[in-house]
Amino acid sequence: MKKTKYEFGDLRVIFGEGVKEDLMARGKEIFIDEIHRLVESFGNKLLMTKAAGPIDFTNKTSGISILLDMQWESDDSAVVYVQQVNLDNPQPATVVE
């Protein structure tokens, strides 16, 4: 897996066992790249805060959630494991006028 370099260190994103397979089985292959980019977009903030352990990203509007597990390899290098992606029961988008 490739490492992405940030101001506060290096970060790798790894999908947990079965996560990619589940998304592909649902016809949601596109979400694999999207989830990877989403986690990378928060990478510097995750490294800066020294987050560790389970992290729940839930979109309150849609109800879609991603469960991550962040583990540190060294003081400036971490791995984020995508443990679960919940696309079930999304909430309908609301129109704001």
C-alpha positions as CSV (number, residue, x, y, z in Angstrom):
1,M,0.0,0.0,0.0
2,K,1.2,3.5,-0.8
3,K,2.0,6.0,1.9
4,T,0.7,9.5,1.6
5,K,3.0,12.2,3.1
6,Y,1.6,15.0,5.1
7,E,2.9,17.9,7.2
8,F,2.5,15.8,10.4
9,G,3.7,12.4,9.0
10,D,2.9,9.5,6.7
11,L,-0.4,7.7,6.4
12,R,-1.5,4.5,4.8
13,V,-5.1,3.5,4.2
14,I,-5.9,-0.2,4.2
15,F,-9.3,-1.8,3.7
16,G,-10.1,-4.5,6.2
17,E,-10.9,-8.1,5.2
18,G,-14.1,-8.3,3.3
19,V,-14.8,-4.6,3.0
20,K,-13.8,-4.3,-0.7
21,E,-15.4,-7.5,-1.5
22,D,-18.7,-6.4,0.1
23,L,-18.7,-3.2,-1.8
24,M,-18.0,-5.0,-5.1
25,A,-20.7,-7.5,-4.4
26,R,-23.2,-4.6,-4.0
27,G,-22.1,-3.0,-7.3
28,K,-20.5,-0.1,-5.3
29,E,-16.9,-0.5,-6.5
30,I,-16.7,3.3,-7.0
31,F,-17.0,3.8,-3.3
32,I,-13.6,2.1,-2.7
33,D,-11.7,5.0,-4.4
34,E,-14.1,7.6,-2.9
35,I,-13.6,6.2,0.7
36,H,-9.8,6.2,0.2
37,R,-9.8,9.8,-1.0
38,L,-12.1,10.8,1.9
39,V,-9.8,9.3,4.5
40,E,-6.8,10.9,2.8
41,S,-8.6,14.3,2.9
42,F,-8.6,14.1,6.7
43,G,-5.1,12.5,6.9
44,N,-3.2,15.5,8.1
45,K,-5.8,16.2,10.8
46,L,-5.8,12.6,12.0
47,L,-2.0,12.7,12.2
48,M,-1.9,16.1,13.9
49,T,-4.3,15.0,16.6
50,K,-2.5,11.7,17.2
51,A,-5.9,9.9,17.0
52,A,-5.7,6.2,17.8
53,G,-8.1,3.4,17.9
54,P,-11.7,3.3,16.5
55,I,-13.0,6.3,14.6
56,D,-16.6,6.5,13.4
57,F,-17.2,8.8,10.4
58,T,-21.0,9.2,10.0
59,N,-22.7,11.6,7.7
60,K,-25.6,12.9,9.7
61,T,-27.5,14.0,6.6
62,S,-27.3,10.7,4.7
63,G,-26.8,8.2,7.6
64,I,-23.9,6.5,5.8
65,S,-21.1,5.6,8.1
66,I,-17.5,4.4,7.9
67,L,-15.8,2.7,10.8
68,L,-12.0,3.2,10.9
69,D,-9.2,1.9,13.1
70,M,-6.1,4.1,13.3
71,Q,-2.9,2.4,14.5
72,W,0.5,4.1,14.8
73,E,3.7,2.4,13.4
74,S,6.0,5.1,14.7
75,D,5.8,8.7,16.0
76,D,5.2,10.0,12.5
77,S,3.7,7.1,10.6
78,A,0.2,5.6,11.0
79,V,-2.1,3.2,9.3
80,V,-5.9,3.7,9.0
81,Y,-7.8,0.4,8.5
82,V,-11.3,0.8,6.9
83,Q,-13.2,-1.8,9.0
84,Q,-16.8,-1.3,7.9
85,V,-18.8,0.8,5.5
86,N,-22.5,1.1,6.2
87,L,-24.5,2.1,3.2
88,D,-27.7,0.6,4.6
89,N,-30.7,2.8,5.6
90,P,-29.4,6.1,4.1
91,Q,-31.6,9.0,4.9
92,P,-33.1,10.9,2.0
93,A,-31.3,14.2,1.3
94,T,-33.2,17.3,2.4
95,V,-33.5,20.3,0.2
96,V,-32.5,23.5,1.8
97,E,-34.2,26.6,0.3
